Amino acid sequence: MRKRAVAAATGLAAAALVLSACSGSGGGSGGSGGTNDVFRIGSSSTIDSLNPFVAFNQLAYNTFFYNYPSMVQYNGNLDFAPYMADSWTTSSDGKTWTFKIHPGAKWSDGQTLDAEDVAWTYSTLIKYQTGGAANWAGTIAYLKSVKATDPTTAVFTYAHPVANVLSQLAQIPILPEQFWGQYASGKDGANLKTAKITPSTSDPMIAGGPFQVVGYTPKDVIQFKTNAGYFGTMPQIPGFAVKMYTNDDTMVTALKNGEIDFIDGLPAEQVDSLKSAGFQVTDVPGVEWHDLIINSSPHMNNHLELQNPKVREALEYAINRQAFIDTIWSGAAQPGGAIVPPAADAPKTPWSDPSIQPLPNDPDKANQILDGLGYKKGSDGIRVANGQKMSYELIIPSSLSKSNRVFDLFQQQFKAIGVDLTLKLLDDSTAFSVMTAPNNTYANFQLAYWDWVPLIDPDFILSVLTCAQWGNWSDTGFCNKDYDALYKKQAGQVDPQARLQTVYQMQQMIHEARPYVVLAYNDALNATASNWTGMEDSPQGQFNNLSTDSLVMVHQQ
């Protein structure tokens, strides 16, 4: 759903002991574990925070999805299915949605989990949507109020009809007021962002979903046990654990040695070797994409030539996407263009604009554009624009796989057009802080490389480029009032075809403005030990925040 950081972790030996203690061995062609084994996941992702008002990494949102319930979720056909809400109806004017909440549910601490919790969660988001809850603002567009008319009925009232209510509600975790109520205070709810979540066996996270977080070592391992009081279909495993790896080869070796049972985000170059070793490997088109980010803030205070659309066009012509696909993703990706990936196309709606195609790799064309702008090369081969060398820092989160190789490719390709790059390798949180500095004005950075994991509905990925997301989801500083108006318009277009045209118009606007140059859409690759079954494919991979089905149904064969 959100940004995915690929890699980061230390303390391998300690984590291995924790996982070994709670599960039997896995393996390519067998494994000795029994049906009660904890399912052990290896991931090259990391968790930046367990606070849902702060977090932006994908693994954090997967954690929220399994620990906290949401109103609805997706099924295997990417249609909406019940989660906390058993059923729902809509008023004839489309402004009122009434949800029947599953009766008799409880939080893991024994307190009642009902429509009052739904009302409190959403009322808090509405109250603080311009403050502490701003990163959820896009998911509650036009929502006026949520009231519990009785313990099993929650009534959502909108200012006017909204196109994607169920998609929005699928994203939002229902939170326990008994914990979060203490933070719903301060100026504009600022205290919501201050909560430090450090779960342990003696102090686990309060859960309402199928699993409960009972242990967490940052950048190392997170442990879940089955929530014995869960109101839905009970998982077939007693729990699962996610080990976060810094090194892809180490993770694959751990799978082969039976130290883990599943890899979330399999490195493409390991597909053949794992298939040969008897592991189950799945490869489906994914929604994740990687991109070059170009500072688009009106407050940018240096290298203003990067604001010139022709310079951005030249940079895209310089990029050889196929070289990235072959070198970084071993061919398991497709060239990217639109910010809404084709794999996010819903069963009935092709949300990704097929008319948007990436520019071809054409250094001669790029040089021609820059020559035409009068940016001449100096004796060192580097162009000069407005009295400054076209020499830029490229920020890359250190967690991203093959970050140095990525930089090498960018450096080689841009050098061919007289543009110089230096690498600024930072951890995820620092990278985002540097990009948004100072004071969320995005004034200083030039270029960055990162990735996104969009949802099925396009609303979220479109929202990150709105002015309202400065300091929250925005990593470009892009702000365009016409774009914001279109975003507001599509949210209220209940006619799918009318909304589709607006969504296409927004994609075209971003494609032409190039705050992002989308490099590639990555395949969703996973690998599982052959003694396990039940995981379901999705464009977000088999361990995702679209549906709880994979980890509810997974079990030993």
Backbone torsions as a table, in degrees:
resi	resn	phi	psi	omega
1	MET	NA	-47.2	-176.8
2	ARG	-111.8	-165.7	177.3
3	LYS	-58.3	138.9	179.4
4	ARG	-113.7	119.7	174.3
5	ALA	-90.9	125.9	-173.9
6	VAL	-105.4	93.1	174.6
7	ALA	115.9	158.7	172.8
8	ALA	137.5	118.5	174.0
9	ALA	171.9	151.1	173.8
10	THR	-135.3	-177.5	178.0
11	GLY	70.6	42.8	-175.0
12	LEU	-61.9	-42.4	-176.1
13	ALA	-64.2	-44.9	-179.7
14	ALA	-62.1	-42.9	-179.3
15	ALA	-65.1	-39.9	-179.8
16	ALA	-60.9	-38.1	178.9
17	LEU	-66.1	-41.1	179.4
18	VAL	-60.9	-46.5	-177.9
19	LEU	-68.5	-39.9	-179.3
20	SER	-64.2	-33.7	-178.0
21	ALA	-68.5	-23.9	-174.9
22	CYS	-112.2	14.4	179.1
23	SER	-160.5	157.7	173.7
24	GLY	-82.7	-175.0	-177.2
25	SER	-84.8	150.1	174.5
26	GLY	-107.1	-167.0	177.1
27	GLY	168.7	164.0	-178.8
28	GLY	-67.6	-42.5	-174.1
29	SER	-115.6	12.0	179.4
30	GLY	179.1	-118.0	-174.7
31	GLY	117.3	147.0	-172.4
32	SER	-103.0	1.4	-175.9
33	GLY	-67.4	153.3	176.9
34	GLY	-91.9	-178.9	-176.1
35	THR	-69.1	-14.3	-179.4
36	ASN	-95.2	10.8	-177.4
37	ASP	-69.2	144.2	168.7
38	VAL	-67.7	140.3	179.2
39	PHE	-87.7	123.9	-173.2
40	ARG	-106.5	117.4	-176.5
41	ILE	-104.3	134.6	170.5
42	GLY	-104.2	135.8	-177.7
43	SER	-139.6	142.7	172.5
44	SER	-94.0	11.9	173.5
45	SER	-94.2	172.3	177.5
46	THR	-140.3	169.9	177.4
47	ILE	-109.4	123.9	178.7
48	ASP	-85.9	-30.2	179.4
49	SER	-164.2	149.5	172.7
50	LEU	-99.9	14.8	174.2
51	ASN	-96.8	113.7	-176.5
52	PRO	-68.0	-6.1	176.4
53	PHE	-95.1	0.2	-177.8
54	VAL	-127.0	-38.4	-169.1
55	ALA	-61.2	149.0	173.0
56	PHE	-136.4	-8.0	179.9
57	ASN	-83.0	147.6	-174.1
58	GLN	-58.8	-42.6	-176.7
59	LEU	-62.9	-31.6	175.8
60	ALA	-63.3	-41.8	-178.4
61	TYR	-73.2	-30.3	171.1
62	ASN	-61.5	-41.0	178.6
63	THR	-60.9	-47.9	179.4
64	PHE	-59.0	-39.5	-173.6
65	PHE	-65.3	-36.4	-178.9
66	TYR	-87.5	-25.2	-179.5
67	ASN	-86.6	-40.4	-179.7
68	TYR	-109.9	145.0	174.5
69	PRO	-79.6	155.8	167.6
70	SER	-117.7	173.4	-176.3
71	MET	-66.7	-45.3	-178.6
72	VAL	-138.6	172.3	174.2
73	GLN	-146.5	179.8	176.7
74	TYR	-94.8	155.7	170.2
75	ASN	-104.1	-173.2	-176.0
76	GLY	-64.8	-19.6	177.9
77	ASN	-94.4	7.4	-177.5
78	LEU	62.8	30.2	167.5
79	ASP	-100.7	165.4	-177.0
80	PHE	-82.9	142.0	-178.1
81	ALA	-135.4	158.1	179.1
82	PRO	-61.6	150.3	167.5
83	TYR	-134.7	-95.7	174.8
84	MET	-77.5	-31.9	176.5
85	ALA	-88.2	126.7	178.0
86	ASP	-78.4	-32.6	-178.0
87	SER	-160.7	168.8	-179.1
88	TRP	-155.8	153.4	176.7
89	THR	-135.5	158.2	-178.2
90	THR	-124.9	140.7	177.6
91	SER	-69.3	161.6	-177.2
92	SER	-61.9	-29.0	179.6
93	ASP	-88.9	-1.9	176.5
94	GLY	76.5	5.3	-175.9
95	LYS	-94.1	-15.9	-176.5
96	THR	-124.8	125.0	176.8
97	TRP	-116.8	128.2	-178.9
98	THR	-114.5	123.2	-176.3
99	PHE	-113.3	133.5	173.0
100	LYS	-92.9	117.9	-174.7
101	ILE	-88.6	140.5	-178.7
102	HIS	-55.8	126.0	-176.1
103	PRO	-77.7	153.0	171.7
104	GLY	76.3	11.0	-178.7
105	ALA	-76.4	153.3	177.5
106	LYS	-137.5	151.9	169.5
107	TRP	-73.1	164.1	-178.4
108	SER	-65.8	-17.8	177.1
109	ASP	-88.7	5.3	177.0
110	GLY	94.4	-11.9	180.0
111	GLN	-74.9	153.7	-177.9
112	THR	-65.0	137.7	175.9
113	LEU	-115.8	106.4	-175.5
114	ASP	-147.9	-162.2	-175.9
115	ALA	-61.6	-25.3	177.6
116	GLU	-63.8	-36.6	177.7
117	ASP	-67.5	-37.8	176.0
118	VAL	-61.8	-48.5	-178.4
119	ALA	-62.5	-41.1	-179.1
120	TRP	-65.4	-45.7	-178.9
121	THR	-58.3	-51.8	-176.0
122	TYR	-70.9	-34.3	176.9
123	SER	-64.3	-36.4	177.4
124	THR	-66.0	-43.2	178.7
125	LEU	-64.1	-41.2	178.8
126	ILE	-64.1	-45.8	-176.8
127	LYS	-62.5	-38.7	-172.6
128	TYR	-113.1	26.5	-174.6
129	GLN	-68.0	-17.6	175.3
130	THR	-102.6	6.4	-179.1
131	GLY	-129.3	-114.4	-174.4
132	GLY	-64.9	-22.8	-179.9
133	ALA	-105.6	22.2	-173.2
134	ALA	-61.9	-29.0	-178.7
135	ASN	-71.2	-9.2	175.7
136	TRP	-103.5	1.6	-172.1
137	ALA	-58.3	-39.4	-177.8
138	GLY	-64.8	-22.7	-177.3
139	THR	-86.6	-4.8	-179.9
140	ILE	-125.0	29.7	-179.0
141	ALA	-55.4	128.0	176.0
142	TYR	67.3	8.8	177.9
143	LEU	-79.4	119.0	-177.1
144	LYS	-89.0	-43.0	-176.8
145	SER	-161.4	157.3	171.6
146	VAL	-133.5	124.5	-177.8
147	LYS	-127.7	144.1	173.8
148	ALA	-94.8	107.9	179.7
149	THR	-81.2	-20.5	170.1
150	ASP	-162.6	173.6	-173.7
151	PRO	-59.2	-21.3	-177.8
152	THR	-115.0	16.0	-178.9
153	THR	-134.4	123.3	175.4
154	ALA	-119.6	127.3	-177.1
155	VAL	-111.2	119.5	179.9
156	PHE	-101.3	125.8	-179.9
157	THR	-116.4	125.2	-178.2
158	TYR	-109.1	152.9	178.4
159	ALA	-65.6	-35.8	172.1
160	HIS	-156.0	169.3	-176.0
161	PRO	-55.8	141.8	-179.7
162	VAL	-118.3	138.1	-171.6
163	ALA	-70.9	-31.8	-168.0
164	ASN	-132.0	48.6	-177.5
165	VAL	-55.2	-50.5	-174.9
166	LEU	-65.7	-37.1	176.4
167	SER	-62.5	-40.0	178.7
168	GLN	-64.4	-45.9	-175.4
169	LEU	-70.0	-24.0	177.8
170	ALA	-66.8	-21.0	-175.4
171	GLN	-86.9	-28.7	-166.0
172	ILE	-89.9	123.2	176.1
173	PRO	-76.4	136.2	172.0
174	ILE	-78.3	123.3	-171.2
175	LEU	-106.1	147.4	178.7
176	PRO	-77.1	117.0	180.0
177	GLU	-60.6	-30.6	-177.2
178	GLN	-62.5	-21.8	172.6
179	PHE	-102.2	-51.3	-171.4
180	TRP	-77.5	-15.6	-179.9
181	GLY	-59.5	-33.0	-179.2
182	GLN	-68.0	-18.8	-178.7
183	TYR	-101.6	-7.2	-178.1
184	ALA	-82.9	65.9	-176.2
185	SER	-157.3	-173.1	-178.7
186	GLY	83.4	173.3	-179.2
187	LYS	-61.9	118.3	179.3
188	ASP	55.7	29.2	178.0
189	GLY	72.0	24.6	-176.5
190	ALA	-59.1	-27.4	-178.0
191	ASN	-66.5	-19.1	177.0
192	LEU	-58.6	-32.6	-178.1
193	LYS	-80.3	-8.2	-174.5
194	THR	-92.3	-11.7	-176.4
195	ALA	-63.4	126.7	176.6
196	LYS	-103.5	114.9	-175.1
197	ILE	-100.4	113.1	-178.5
198	THR	-131.1	74.0	-174.4
199	PRO	-67.8	149.9	177.4
200	SER	-147.3	174.6	179.4
201	THR	-58.7	-38.6	-179.3
202	SER	-83.2	-16.6	-178.8
203	ASP	-141.5	67.5	-177.1
204	PRO	-73.0	165.0	172.3
205	MET	-66.9	141.6	173.5
206	ILE	-69.7	127.4	-172.9
207	ALA	-121.0	149.6	172.0
208	GLY	-129.7	-7.2	178.7
209	GLY	-88.4	-169.5	-176.5
210	PRO	-70.3	-19.1	-179.1
211	PHE	-132.0	162.0	179.5
212	GLN	-129.8	131.7	177.3
213	VAL	-74.6	121.8	-176.0
214	VAL	-120.2	1.6	178.0
215	GLY	-170.0	144.8	-178.5
216	TYR	-157.1	124.1	170.2
217	THR	-115.2	113.3	-174.7
218	PRO	-51.2	136.5	178.3
219	LYS	58.4	27.3	-176.7
220	ASP	-140.5	-71.7	-175.8
221	VAL	-151.3	145.6	172.4
222	ILE	-129.4	136.3	-173.9
223	GLN	-118.1	137.4	178.3
224	PHE	-124.1	141.5	167.7
225	LYS	-117.4	156.0	177.7
226	THR	-62.4	133.5	178.7
227	ASN	-79.1	105.3	-173.2
228	ALA	-60.5	-24.6	-178.1
229	GLY	-98.7	13.1	-176.3
230	TYR	-60.1	139.2	-174.7
231	PHE	-81.7	-15.8	-175.6
232	GLY	-99.6	-160.8	177.6
233	THR	-62.5	125.2	-176.8
234	MET	-72.9	138.3	175.4
235	PRO	-60.1	156.1	179.4
236	GLN	-92.0	2.3	178.3
237	ILE	-120.4	155.8	179.0
238	PRO	-78.4	-9.7	180.0
239	GLY	164.9	-179.7	174.6
240	PHE	-147.6	164.0	178.9
241	ALA	-137.5	146.1	177.9
242	VAL	-117.8	118.5	175.2
243	LYS	-97.2	128.7	-178.2
244	MET	-100.2	123.2	-173.5
245	TYR	-107.6	144.0	173.6
246	THR	-86.6	-20.8	-171.4
247	ASN	-129.8	123.1	-177.8
248	ASP	-61.8	-40.9	-178.9
249	ASP	-63.2	-39.5	177.9
250	THR	-62.8	-40.2	179.4
251	MET	-64.5	-44.7	-179.9
252	VAL	-64.9	-40.8	177.2
253	THR	-60.9	-39.1	178.5
254	ALA	-62.5	-38.2	176.6
255	LEU	-65.3	-46.7	-178.7
256	LYS	-63.2	-32.4	-178.4
257	ASN	-86.4	0.6	179.0
258	GLY	78.6	16.5	178.8
259	GLU	-82.2	-24.0	173.3
260	ILE	-134.4	165.5	-176.1
261	ASP	-111.1	-13.3	-170.4
262	PHE	-156.1	142.4	173.7
263	ILE	-115.2	122.5	174.9
264	ASP	-92.8	110.6	-177.2
265	GLY	85.9	62.1	-178.2
266	LEU	-67.2	131.4	173.1
267	PRO	-60.3	130.4	-173.1
268	ALA	-59.9	-32.3	-176.8
269	GLU	-70.9	-9.8	-179.0
270	GLN	-99.2	-0.4	-174.9
271	VAL	-58.6	-53.1	-174.4
272	ASP	-63.1	-42.6	-177.1
273	SER	-66.3	-36.4	179.6
274	LEU	-73.7	-36.7	174.7
275	LYS	-60.6	-44.1	-179.2
276	SER	-64.0	-29.2	-179.1
277	ALA	-84.8	1.6	175.1
278	GLY	94.5	10.2	178.7
279	PHE	-84.8	153.3	175.7
280	GLN	-83.2	120.6	-178.8
281	VAL	-119.9	129.2	177.1
282	THR	-115.8	142.6	-177.9
283	ASP	-141.6	107.2	178.9
284	VAL	-130.0	154.6	176.6
285	PRO	-56.8	134.5	-175.5
286	GLY	-112.9	168.0	178.8
287	VAL	-93.9	-13.7	-178.3
288	GLU	-66.4	137.6	172.5
289	TRP	-138.3	150.3	177.4
290	HIS	-107.0	150.7	-171.2
291	ASP	-150.7	154.7	165.2
292	LEU	-89.7	126.3	178.9
293	ILE	-101.7	128.5	178.2
294	ILE	-113.7	123.3	-178.5
295	ASN	-52.6	123.8	-176.6
296	SER	-119.9	14.7	-177.7
297	SER	-73.1	136.7	173.7
298	PRO	-66.7	-12.3	178.5
299	HIS	-94.1	3.0	-179.6
300	MET	-54.4	130.2	-170.3
301	ASN	-111.5	5.9	176.3
302	ASN	-152.1	159.9	-179.6
303	HIS	49.9	52.4	-176.8
304	LEU	-66.6	-11.2	176.0
305	GLU	-61.7	-24.3	178.5
306	LEU	-66.8	-15.8	176.8
307	GLN	-79.1	-13.8	-177.6
308	ASN	-74.6	121.9	-179.5
309	PRO	-56.3	-30.9	-179.8
310	LYS	-71.1	-35.3	175.8
311	VAL	-64.5	-42.5	179.0
312	ARG	-62.8	-40.1	177.3
313	GLU	-61.9	-42.6	179.2
314	ALA	-62.3	-41.2	178.7
315	LEU	-61.5	-39.8	178.7
316	GLU	-66.9	-40.9	177.1
317	TYR	-60.3	-29.1	-178.3
318	ALA	-74.7	-19.9	-174.2
319	ILE	-82.3	128.2	174.5
320	ASN	-99.9	92.9	-176.9
321	ARG	-59.7	-38.8	-176.8
322	GLN	-63.2	-32.6	177.4
323	ALA	-64.3	-39.5	175.6
324	PHE	-64.9	-45.6	-177.6
325	ILE	-61.8	-43.2	-178.8
326	ASP	-71.8	-40.4	-172.5
327	THR	-86.2	-44.1	-174.1
328	ILE	-89.3	-38.6	-174.6
329	TRP	-115.2	12.6	175.6
330	SER	47.5	38.9	175.6
331	GLY	84.4	-5.8	-176.3
332	ALA	-89.7	57.3	179.4
333	ALA	-165.8	163.7	177.2
334	GLN	-124.3	147.6	179.6
335	PRO	-55.0	138.6	-175.6
336	GLY	-102.3	152.2	177.0
337	GLY	-139.6	-73.5	-178.4
338	ALA	-76.2	152.9	179.2
339	ILE	-77.1	-13.8	172.1
340	VAL	-97.8	111.6	-173.7
341	PRO	-74.0	148.2	178.9
342	PRO	-57.0	-31.0	-179.2
343	ALA	-68.5	-13.6	178.0
344	ALA	-86.7	-0.6	179.0
345	ASP	-61.3	123.1	178.7
346	ALA	-71.9	166.2	-176.6
347	PRO	-54.2	-33.0	-175.3
348	LYS	-113.3	-3.6	-173.1
349	THR	-136.4	116.3	177.6
350	PRO	-81.3	81.4	-172.0
351	TRP	-64.5	-30.9	-178.0
352	SER	-77.9	126.3	-177.2
353	ASP	-72.4	110.1	-176.3
354	PRO	-71.3	-13.6	-179.7
355	SER	-77.5	-15.1	-180.0
356	ILE	-84.3	115.2	-179.4
357	GLN	-122.9	142.9	178.7
358	PRO	-66.2	148.8	174.8
359	LEU	-68.1	147.1	177.4
360	PRO	-71.6	156.7	173.8
361	ASN	-70.4	114.9	-175.5
362	ASP	-149.2	80.1	-179.5
363	PRO	-57.7	-33.4	179.0
364	ASP	-62.9	-42.0	178.2
365	LYS	-64.9	-40.7	178.6
366	ALA	-62.6	-44.9	178.1
367	ASN	-62.8	-38.7	179.1
368	GLN	-61.5	-42.3	179.4
369	ILE	-63.8	-46.7	-177.4
370	LEU	-69.5	-35.8	174.4
371	ASP	-60.7	-42.3	-178.7
372	GLY	-64.8	-24.9	177.6
373	LEU	-84.5	-3.9	178.6
374	GLY	82.6	15.7	179.8
375	TYR	-89.8	90.6	-172.7
376	LYS	-84.2	152.3	177.6
377	LYS	-79.9	139.0	174.6
378	GLY	-84.7	-174.9	-178.4
379	SER	-64.0	-22.7	179.0
380	ASP	-90.1	4.6	178.7
381	GLY	84.7	-1.0	-179.3
382	ILE	-97.0	132.0	-179.3
383	ARG	-71.9	158.3	177.3
384	VAL	-120.7	127.9	178.9
385	ALA	-125.9	123.2	177.9
386	ASN	54.8	38.2	176.3
387	GLY	83.8	-0.5	179.8
388	GLN	-120.5	144.0	173.0
389	LYS	-63.9	143.7	175.8
390	MET	-80.8	68.8	-178.5
391	SER	-120.6	118.6	-170.2
392	TYR	-126.4	150.3	169.3
393	GLU	-83.2	135.4	174.3
394	LEU	-109.7	110.4	178.9
395	ILE	-80.9	129.1	175.2
396	ILE	-133.8	127.0	174.5
397	PRO	-61.7	134.2	-177.1
398	SER	-65.3	-17.0	179.8
399	SER	-75.5	-18.4	-175.2
400	LEU	-71.7	136.6	-177.7
401	SER	-61.1	136.4	176.4
402	LYS	55.5	40.0	-175.6
403	SER	-60.2	-38.5	179.9
404	ASN	-69.4	-36.8	177.8
405	ARG	-68.4	-37.8	175.4
406	VAL	-58.6	-46.7	179.4
407	PHE	-61.2	-43.4	179.7
408	ASP	-56.3	-42.8	-179.9
409	LEU	-64.8	-47.4	178.0
410	PHE	-59.5	-44.3	-177.0
411	GLN	-61.9	-44.6	179.8
412	GLN	-64.5	-44.9	-176.1
413	GLN	-69.8	-37.0	179.6
414	PHE	-77.8	-29.3	177.3
415	LYS	-61.2	-31.7	-179.0
416	ALA	-66.7	-15.1	177.8
417	ILE	-116.2	14.9	175.2
418	GLY	82.3	24.4	178.9
419	VAL	-115.8	130.4	-176.1
420	ASP	-104.7	139.7	178.5
421	LEU	-124.4	145.8	168.1
422	THR	-125.2	145.9	-175.1
423	LEU	-87.3	133.8	172.4
424	LYS	-122.0	95.3	-175.6
425	LEU	-93.0	118.9	-174.4
426	LEU	-135.2	154.4	172.5
427	ASP	-68.2	163.3	-170.6
428	ASP	-53.9	-53.6	-175.7
429	SER	-62.9	-41.0	179.4
430	THR	-67.1	-40.3	178.7
431	ALA	-58.0	-46.5	-179.4
432	PHE	-65.7	-39.2	179.1
433	SER	-63.8	-41.8	179.0
434	VAL	-65.9	-39.1	-178.4
435	MET	-68.7	-34.2	-177.6
436	THR	-89.1	-10.4	-175.7
437	ALA	-70.6	158.0	-13.5
438	PRO	-86.9	144.9	174.3
439	ASN	53.9	43.2	177.0
440	ASN	58.2	37.8	175.6
441	THR	-104.8	-10.2	178.7
442	TYR	55.1	42.6	-170.3
443	ALA	-85.5	-21.9	-164.4
444	ASN	-109.6	-33.8	-172.9
445	PHE	-76.9	161.7	179.5
446	GLN	-111.1	-61.9	-176.4
447	LEU	-132.8	154.3	175.2
448	ALA	-150.0	165.1	176.5
449	TYR	-131.5	128.6	-180.0
450	TRP	-156.9	-164.8	179.2
451	ASP	-145.1	164.8	175.1
452	TRP	-131.8	151.6	171.5
453	VAL	-122.9	88.6	-177.3
454	PRO	-69.6	170.1	175.2
455	LEU	-90.3	-177.3	176.6
456	ILE	-71.8	-49.2	174.5
457	ASP	-73.9	140.7	-174.6
458	PRO	-75.5	-9.2	-171.1
459	ASP	-54.7	-46.1	-174.8
460	PHE	-61.9	-51.3	-175.7
461	ILE	-66.5	-28.1	174.2
462	LEU	-70.6	-33.9	-175.8
463	SER	-68.6	-28.7	-174.6
464	VAL	-66.1	-15.5	-179.3
465	LEU	-99.4	8.3	177.2
466	THR	-82.5	156.0	179.2
467	CYS	-59.9	-32.1	-176.6
468	ALA	-65.2	-17.3	-176.6
469	GLN	-95.1	9.6	172.6
470	TRP	-59.3	128.8	-180.0
471	GLY	82.9	-4.4	178.7
472	ASN	-117.2	-92.3	179.2
473	TRP	-90.0	-24.6	-175.3
474	SER	-61.9	128.7	174.2
475	ASP	-120.2	13.8	-178.5
476	THR	-120.6	-23.1	-171.9
477	GLY	76.0	11.6	178.5
478	PHE	-67.3	137.0	177.7
479	CYS	-153.8	116.0	-177.7
480	ASN	-142.3	117.8	-175.6
481	LYS	-63.7	-33.3	177.4
482	ASP	-66.3	-40.4	176.6
483	TYR	-63.0	-43.8	179.0
484	ASP	-60.3	-37.9	179.1
485	ALA	-65.2	-38.7	177.4
486	LEU	-68.0	-38.1	177.9
487	TYR	-61.3	-44.7	177.8
488	LYS	-63.1	-38.9	-178.8
489	LYS	-64.3	-48.3	-176.6
490	GLN	-64.0	-30.3	-178.9
491	ALA	-62.6	-28.7	-178.2
492	GLY	-101.5	5.0	-178.2
493	GLN	-90.7	96.5	-177.4
494	VAL	-77.6	-16.0	173.0
495	ASP	-77.6	112.5	-175.2
496	PRO	-55.6	-37.7	-177.9
497	GLN	-71.7	-37.9	176.5
498	ALA	-65.1	-43.1	178.4
499	ARG	-64.3	-39.8	-179.7
500	LEU	-57.0	-42.7	-179.6
501	GLN	-64.9	-37.3	177.4
502	THR	-68.4	-41.2	178.2
503	VAL	-62.6	-39.6	175.7
504	TYR	-62.8	-42.2	-179.7
505	GLN	-61.6	-39.5	178.6
506	MET	-66.9	-41.1	178.0
507	GLN	-62.7	-40.3	178.1
508	GLN	-62.5	-41.4	-179.5
509	MET	-61.3	-43.3	179.9
510	ILE	-70.6	-38.0	178.7
511	HIS	-60.2	-40.6	-178.5
512	GLU	-77.0	-34.7	-179.1
513	ALA	-78.7	-27.4	177.6
514	ARG	54.8	49.5	164.6
515	PRO	-66.2	-29.5	171.3
516	TYR	-118.9	140.5	162.5
517	VAL	-111.2	105.0	-176.7
518	VAL	-72.9	121.4	-176.6
519	LEU	-84.6	-48.8	-173.8
520	ALA	-161.0	150.6	169.3
521	TYR	-97.1	122.0	-173.2
522	ASN	-91.6	140.4	174.7
523	ASP	-66.2	151.0	173.1
524	ALA	-90.6	108.9	-176.1
525	LEU	-112.9	130.4	176.8
526	ASN	-137.9	155.1	176.3
527	ALA	-136.6	137.5	-176.7
528	THR	-131.8	140.8	172.7
529	ALA	-61.4	143.8	-170.7
530	SER	-70.3	-11.6	178.3
531	ASN	-87.5	6.5	177.2
532	TRP	-119.4	147.5	177.3
533	THR	-148.3	164.3	175.2
534	GLY	114.6	-13.5	179.8
535	MET	-70.3	143.4	-178.1
536	GLU	-112.9	139.6	177.5
537	ASP	-72.6	151.7	171.3
538	SER	-158.9	164.5	177.2
539	PRO	-63.4	-14.7	174.9
540	GLN	-98.9	10.9	-176.6
541	GLY	89.8	-178.5	-175.8
542	GLN	-84.2	-23.8	174.1
543	PHE	-106.5	105.3	-168.4
544	ASN	-147.9	-179.4	175.5
545	ASN	-117.2	36.1	172.7
546	LEU	-99.0	-39.7	-176.4
547	SER	-148.3	143.6	176.2
548	THR	-82.3	-4.1	-170.1
549	ASP	-55.7	-42.6	-175.3
550	SER	-55.6	-50.8	-174.7
551	LEU	-86.5	-12.7	170.7
552	VAL	-77.9	-35.8	-174.1
553	MET	-96.4	-17.5	-176.7
554	VAL	-62.3	141.8	-180.0
555	HIS	-163.3	165.1	177.7
556	GLN	-75.0	142.4	177.6
557	GLN	-83.0	NA	NA
